[in-house]
């Protein structure tokens, strides 16, 4: 029996990438919650696994040559798990290159831009004092829109992001794209993106992965707790 993988996780889009992949690949795992609002990501023991103080991260006791391995960065984790299982990474070398291209597109483009859109459109205005920054809001809203237009075009020609087969590229992109409303985007002019969001979102493993500890994402905070979380998350503490 495959040894259980340790998943260091909090219910965010980056966390969902790996929980979805583990569910899709049928790999056993044990979840260790890293409460990023309380600063768990700075714990010395976690930093030994993820020196960039970001989750998700994993430890696989059955790593290469049977020796344990710890991995940080969600894209690297997805590539590792796909290679480990021989699934969702492309049927041949040309297909693997396309999968890797779109995975890197998410890591270097959509993730950072959509993340900044969330920050300046949702979080910054609620900070104390409020930070309403129209230039930043327009900059990241518009760049996120451009990226979704690129994605919509790709999906107009392909069933899934990297071609006819579902892959780790879809697993990486869907968690961020599923939050399009919070990024102040529209799907009215992106029918292929809308179709893909529904198709991927209906997969049982995606629903299981996104649902992992979803209650913590929706947990209410009082004003003092919210301010403390913001200080931790946004480098003020």
C-alpha positions, 0 to 999 in steps of 0.5 A: 500500500502507498504510504500516506503523503503529508499535506501542509495546507490551508483552503486557498486556491494554491492549497486547492491545487494540491488537494485536488491533485491528491484526490484525482490521483487517488493518493492517500494523504494526511492534512496538516493545517497551516493557518496563514492568518495566525502565522503558522507558515513561520513556524521553524518546523514548517520552514524546514519543509517550505523555506519560502514560508508559503503553503502548500507543501508536502512530505512524501515518505516514499520519495525517489529511491524510496527515501522521504522527500519534502517539496514546496511550491505548488507547481513543483508539487503537481509535477512531482505527483504527476511523475510519481503516478504517471498520470495527468502530465501528457501522454507523450513528450509533445503533450508534456511540453504543452502541459508544462507551458500552461502550468507555468502560465498559471504560476507566473501569470494568472496566479500572481495577477489574480492574487493581486486583483483579490488583494487590491479589490477586496482586502486593501479597501477593508484594511485599517486605514482603508487602502483604495488604490484605483491605479492598482485596482485597474492594473490587476483587474485589467491584466487578469481580464487579458489572461482570461481572454487568452485562456478563453481562446485556448479553450475555444480550440481545446476541451481542456487547457493543454489539449484533449486530456485533463491534466495538472494544468487544469488542476492549477488554473481552475482554483484561481479561475473559479474565483473570477467574480472576486476578481471583478471579471465576467464570463459573458464574453468568455463562453469557452472558459465558462464551459470549462469551469463547469466541466472541471468543477463537476469532477468529484475529485475537484469538489472533494479537493476544494471542499477540504476544510472549506469551513475554515475559509468561511469562518467569521472573524471579529474586527480585531481578529481580521486586523491581526490576520491582515498584519500577518498576511500582508507583512505588517507583523 
